[in-house]
Amino acid sequence: MYGAYGQVPPQQQYGYHQQQQQQQQPQYAAPAGNHQHQQHQHQQGQQYQYPPHQEQHAQAAAVVEPEGGQQWEQGDVGGIRQPAPTIYVDTQHDDMVHDAQLDYYGTKLATGSSDRTIKVYDVSGDAYTPNATLTGHTGPIYQLSWSHPKYGPLLASASFDRSVLIHREVRPREWTLIKAFVGLHDSSVNSVQFCPHEHGLMACAASSDGRVSVLTHDGADDSWTVEYLSDTPLGVNSACWAPYSVDRIDDGGDDDDGTTAIAMIPSAPRIATGGCDNCVRVWRKDAMTGTWEEEAFVSSDPGMGHKDWVRDVAWAPNVIPGTSVVASCSEDRTVIVWKQGVAGGGEGDVGDAGGKWTPTLLNTFDDPVWRVSWSITGNILAVSSGDSNVTLWKEGLDGSWSTVSRVEDIATTTGGKGGAD
């Protein structure tokens, strides 16, 4: 299933935590005129700015794919493939919806909003019913992430209030807060994501203070530890985990039958980040030292990367062994697909780490691009842009990308006022 298609809010000011001490309720002011983030980066006192093309009191709604909707087209009518139906969920939020995430099985939908609440819904077919309203944040909630069901129904949330909260459904429609990382960062937390379950119960969070935090749960004593990666002083907008994979290692020995012995070693955890310095970075946890190290990447090379803030990064599921694929989107209106390994690098590249990353421009849009998300099969990329539309893209055999579907703005489909996140 796809992740969220909602727009990510503009980067927050670094002075928020200082100003918050001087006032009990932060002010979230809507912008006047066009979105000029380079200017408001230096303005003082502006606490929060809504994304462009959105109204402060627009009707809050979320677009979800129906259960079993991994097939983006279904049915034949007169020999023509018909698009799968789109479900519009009236979330009943009092303010903008910034993120909407389906759980592993696609049976629960969680939405985060500027009204500082999380709404959870049970989804079955084309129907949905309210499950719970989760509170605890004191600022807009920017991103949500479900854990793998191996660890139960855990939901992490990232907020402008500098914190990450983790809720758990202890029994049907009864939720409890199991961990509150209050003051985790010095500024807005813009992104959070649980890692592949094979690495354990871990999550990463990206912040405007320029750091990425890695939250690790210790099952022995039910404690959590926090590590920080210093990414870019200008602020980090997004962070995502690489899918779990196994490295095939030839140990050089021979078995009794004369065949070469092969060792299968799990790959190290890796994180991709997108920041306000226009760069994409990849971090890898060294198996020997246990420390996080930055890998070589070409996004900062002239003519190779984005020309404006990177709003989102998404690591594709493993499709071709030994190949890593990352999509990034930016304020410069472009989406770039980065490949490393057999399918993306040059001669001698063997995939996972150490190989050369090569970029491919997917498309240049008419508006800034806010979010990118891969299908579970890794062959379809959903792109959410500033025109309030979601487009689905697929790569051809020649390496070029083309649109395969489009999800229109709710205002277009219903004739109503407001947009769908």
C-alpha positions in Angstrom: 0.0 0.0 0.0 1.1 3.5 -0.5 2.0 5.8 2.3 0.8 9.3 2.7 0.1 11.7 -0.1 -0.4 14.8 2.1 1.7 17.9 1.7 4.5 18.4 4.1 4.5 21.8 5.9 7.3 24.3 5.2 10.4 24.0 7.4 10.1 25.6 10.8 12.1 28.3 12.5 14.9 27.2 14.7 13.9 29.7 17.4 10.6 28.0 18.2 11.7 26.3 21.4 13.0 29.6 22.8 9.9 31.5 21.9 7.7 28.7 23.3 9.1 29.4 26.7 7.7 32.9 26.4 4.2 32.0 25.4 1.9 29.1 26.4 0.3 28.7 23.0 2.4 29.0 19.8 0.8 31.0 17.0 0.3 29.3 13.6 -0.2 32.0 11.1 -1.3 31.4 7.5 1.0 33.0 4.9 0.1 36.1 2.9 0.8 35.9 -0.8 3.1 33.4 -2.5 5.3 30.9 -0.7 8.8 32.3 -0.3 10.7 30.0 2.0 14.0 31.6 1.4 12.7 34.8 2.8 10.8 33.5 5.8 13.8 31.4 6.8 15.3 34.6 8.1 12.1 36.2 9.5 11.6 36.2 13.2 8.4 35.4 15.0 6.7 33.4 12.2 5.9 30.2 13.9 4.1 28.2 11.3 3.3 28.6 7.7 0.6 26.6 5.8 1.6 25.0 2.5 0.6 26.9 -0.6 -2.8 26.3 -2.3 -4.3 25.4 1.1 -6.7 27.4 3.2 -6.5 27.6 7.0 -10.0 26.2 7.5 -10.3 24.0 4.5 -12.3 20.9 4.9 -10.0 18.1 6.3 -10.0 15.0 4.2 -7.7 12.1 3.4 -7.5 10.0 0.2 -7.0 6.2 0.8 -6.7 3.2 -1.4 -9.4 0.6 -0.8 -8.4 -2.8 0.7 -6.9 -5.0 -1.9 -6.2 -1.9 -4.0 -2.6 -2.8 -4.8 -3.9 -3.4 -8.3 -4.3 0.2 -9.4 -6.5 -0.7 -12.3 -9.3 -3.3 -12.1 -12.2 -4.5 -14.3 -12.6 -4.4 -18.0 -15.4 -2.4 -19.6 -15.5 -2.7 -23.4 -11.9 -3.9 -23.4 -10.7 -0.7 -21.5 -9.0 -1.0 -18.2 -10.9 0.9 -15.5 -9.2 2.8 -12.6 -9.7 1.5 -9.1 -12.2 3.6 -7.1 -10.9 6.3 -4.7 -12.2 6.6 -1.2 -12.6 10.0 0.4 -12.5 9.9 4.2 -14.0 12.8 6.1 -11.6 12.8 9.0 -13.5 15.4 11.1 -10.2 17.2 11.9 -10.6 20.9 12.7 -7.6 21.9 10.7 -5.3 20.8 7.9 -4.4 17.1 7.5 -0.6 16.8 7.0 -0.3 13.0 6.8 -2.4 9.9 6.3 -0.9 6.4 6.8 -2.4 2.9 6.4 -1.0 0.1 8.7 0.7 -3.0 7.4 -2.5 -4.8 6.6 -4.3 -1.8 5.3 -7.1 -2.1 7.8 -6.3 1.0 9.9 -5.9 4.5 8.8 -4.2 7.2 10.9 -4.3 10.9 10.1 -2.3 13.8 11.7 -3.4 17.4 11.7 -2.7 20.9 12.7 -5.4 20.6 15.2 -2.8 18.6 17.3 -4.8 15.4 17.2 -4.4 12.0 15.5 -7.5 10.3 14.2 -7.5 6.5 13.7 -10.1 4.7 11.5 -10.9 1.1 10.9 -11.0 0.4 7.1 -12.8 -2.4 5.5 -13.4 -2.5 1.8 -14.8 0.9 0.8 -16.1 1.6 4.4 -14.4 3.2 7.3 -15.4 3.7 11.0 -13.8 5.9 13.7 -11.5 4.0 16.0 -9.9 6.6 18.3 -8.7 10.2 18.7 -5.2 10.4 20.1 -3.9 13.5 21.9 -0.7 14.6 23.6 1.0 16.9 21.1 1.0 20.6 21.6 1.7 21.5 18.0 0.8 20.5 14.4 1.4 16.8 13.7 3.5 16.4 10.5 4.1 12.7 10.0 3.0 9.3 11.3 4.4 5.8 11.1 3.0 2.4 11.9 5.3 -0.3 13.2 5.4 -3.8 11.8 2.6 -6.0 13.4 5.3 -8.1 14.9 5.5 -5.4 17.6 1.8 -4.9 17.8 -0.2 -1.8 16.7 2.3 0.9 17.4 1.9 4.4 16.0 4.7 7.0 16.1 4.0 10.7 15.4 6.3 13.7 14.7 5.2 17.2 15.7 6.2 20.9 15.5 6.3 20.7 19.3 9.8 19.1 19.0 8.6 15.7 20.2 7.8 12.2 19.0 5.1 10.2 20.7 4.4 6.4 20.4 0.9 5.1 21.0 -0.2 1.5 21.2 -3.6 -0.1 20.8 -3.8 -2.3 23.9 -7.3 -3.6 23.0 -9.8 -2.8 20.3 -10.4 1.0 20.3 -8.4 1.5 23.5 -5.0 3.3 23.1 -2.3 4.2 25.5 0.8 6.4 25.3 3.8 4.0 25.8 6.6 6.5 25.2 6.9 10.3 24.9 10.1 11.7 23.6 9.4 15.2 24.7 12.0 17.8 23.7 13.7 15.2 21.5 15.0 18.0 19.3 15.7 21.7 19.5 13.2 22.5 16.8 10.3 21.1 14.8 10.3 17.3 14.2 9.2 17.0 10.5 9.5 13.3 9.8 9.3 9.9 11.6 9.5 6.3 10.4 9.9 2.9 11.9 12.6 0.7 10.4 12.2 -2.8 8.8 11.3 -5.2 11.6 14.3 -7.4 10.9 16.5 -4.7 12.5 14.4 -4.6 15.6 12.1 -2.0 17.0 13.7 1.3 15.9 12.6 4.6 14.4 14.3 7.6 12.9 13.1 11.2 13.2 14.3 14.3 11.2 14.3 17.8 12.6 14.7 21.4 11.7 17.6 21.6 14.1 19.7 19.8 11.5 19.8 16.4 13.2 18.3 13.0 12.7 17.5 11.0 15.9 17.5 7.2 15.9 15.2 5.7 18.6 16.0 2.1 19.6 14.0 -0.1 21.9 15.7 -2.6 24.2 13.4 -5.5 24.8 15.4 -6.8 27.7 14.5 -3.9 30.1 11.8 -2.2 27.9 14.0 1.0 27.6 14.7 3.3 24.8 18.0 4.8 23.7 18.5 7.9 21.4 21.4 8.5 18.9 21.8 11.6 16.9 23.2 12.1 13.4 24.4 15.5 12.5 23.0 16.0 9.0 22.8 19.7 7.9 22.6 22.8 10.0 20.0 24.2 7.7 17.4 21.6 8.8 16.3 18.1 7.7 12.8 17.7 6.2 12.6 13.9 5.7 14.2 10.6 6.7 13.5 7.1 5.6 14.9 3.6 6.1 16.3 1.3 3.5 14.4 -2.0 3.0 15.9 -5.0 4.7 18.2 -7.1 2.5 20.8 -9.9 2.7 24.3 -9.6 1.3 25.7 -12.6 -0.4 29.3 -13.1 0.7 31.8 -15.7 -0.7 34.0 -16.7 2.2 36.5 -18.3 -0.1 36.2 -21.8 1.4 34.9 -25.0 0.0 32.3 -27.4 1.4 32.9 -31.1 1.6 31.2 -31.6 -1.7 33.7 -29.3 -3.4 31.3 -26.4 -3.8 32.1 -22.8 -2.7 30.8 -21.9 0.7 28.5 -18.9 0.6 27.7 -16.8 3.7 24.4 -14.8 3.7 24.8 -11.7 5.9 22.0 -9.2 6.7 22.8 -5.8 5.3 23.4 -3.0 7.8 20.7 -0.5 8.6 20.7 2.6 6.3 18.9 5.9 6.3 18.3 8.4 3.5 17.7 12.0 4.4 16.5 15.2 2.5 17.5 18.6 3.8 17.3 22.4 3.3 20.8 22.4 1.8 19.2 20.9 -1.3 21.0 17.6 -0.7 20.1 13.9 -0.2 22.3 12.0 2.2 22.7 8.3 3.0 23.8 7.0 6.4 24.9 3.5 7.3 25.4 1.9 10.7 28.8 0.2 10.8 28.5 -3.3 12.0 31.8 -3.3 13.7 31.7 0.0 15.6 28.0 0.4 15.9 28.3 4.1 14.8 26.5 5.8 11.9 28.6 6.9 9.0 27.7 9.0 6.0 28.1 7.3 2.6 29.4 9.0 -0.5 26.5 10.5 -2.5 26.4 12.7 -5.6 23.4 14.9 -4.8 25.7 17.8 -4.0 27.7 17.5 -7.2 27.0 20.4 -9.7 24.2 19.5 -12.1 23.5 16.2 -10.3 20.9 17.1 -7.7 18.2 19.4 -6.6 18.4 23.2 -6.8 16.1 23.9 -3.8 15.0 22.3 -0.5 14.5 18.5 -0.6 11.0 18.0 0.8 10.8 14.2 0.9 12.9 11.0 0.3 11.5 7.5 -0.2 13.5 4.3 -0.4 12.0 1.8 -2.8 11.4 -1.9 -1.8 13.9 -4.4 -3.1 13.0 -5.4 -6.6 16.4 -6.3 -8.2 18.9 -7.9 -5.8 21.9 -5.8 -5.2 20.2 -2.5 -6.2 19.2 0.4 -4.1 16.6 3.0 -5.4 15.7 6.2 -3.7 13.3 8.9 -4.9 13.5 12.5 -3.8 11.3 15.5 -4.4 12.0 19.2 -4.0 10.8 22.8 -4.0 12.5 23.1 -7.4 9.5 21.2 -8.8 11.5 18.1 -9.7 11.5 14.4 -8.7 14.8 12.5 -9.0 15.2 8.7 -8.9 18.6 7.7 -7.6 20.0 4.2 -8.3 22.9 2.3 -6.8 24.2 -1.1 -7.8 23.8 -3.4 -10.8 20.9 -1.5 -12.4 22.1 2.0 -11.5 25.9 2.1 -11.1 28.7 1.7 -13.5 31.0 -1.3 -14.1 32.2 -3.0 -10.9 29.3 -1.8 -8.8 27.8 -4.7 -6.8 25.0 -3.0 -5.0 24.0 -2.1 -1.4 26.9 0.1 -0.2 30.0 1.5 -1.9 28.6 1.5 -5.4 28.0 4.7 -7.5 24.7 6.5 -7.3 23.3 7.7 -10.6 20.3 10.1 -10.8 17.4 10.1 -13.3 15.1 13.0 -13.6 11.6 11.6 -13.4 9.7 14.9 -14.3 9.6 18.6 -13.7 6.2 19.6 -12.4 4.4 22.9 -12.5 4.5 23.3 -8.7 6.8 22.3 -5.8 6.6 18.6 -5.0 5.8 17.7 -1.4 5.8 13.9 -1.0 6.9 10.8 -2.8 5.8 7.2 -1.9 6.5 3.8 -3.4 4.0 1.0 -3.9 4.6 -2.2 -1.9 5.9 -3.9 -5.1 8.4 -1.0 -5.7 7.4 -0.5 -9.4 5.0 2.5 -9.0 5.9 5.9 -7.5 3.2 8.2 -6.2 4.0 11.9 -6.4 2.1 14.6 -4.5 2.6 18.1 -5.8 1.6 21.6 -5.0 -1.4 21.6 -7.4 -3.2 19.3 -4.9 -3.0 16.3 -7.3 -1.3 12.9 -6.9 0.2 11.2 -9.9 1.4 7.7 -10.3 4.5 6.9 -12.3 6.0 3.8 -13.7 9.4 3.2 -15.3 9.6 1.8 -18.8 12.1 -0.7 -20.1 14.1 2.1 -21.6 14.5 3.8 -18.2 12.0 6.6 -18.9 9.1 7.4 -16.5 5.5 7.9 -17.5 2.3 8.6 -15.7 -0.1 5.7 -15.3 -2.8 7.3 -13.2 -3.9 10.5 -11.4 -5.8 11.2 -8.2 -7.7 14.5 -8.6 -8.2 17.1 -5.9 -11.4 16.5 -3.9 -12.6 20.0 -4.9 -12.4 18.9 -8.5 -14.3 15.6 -8.0 -17.0 16.9 -5.6 -17.3 20.5 -6.7 -16.8 21.5 -3.0 -14.5 24.0 -1.4 -11.2 22.9 0.0 -8.6 20.3 -0.9 -7.7 16.8 0.0 -4.4 16.0 1.6 
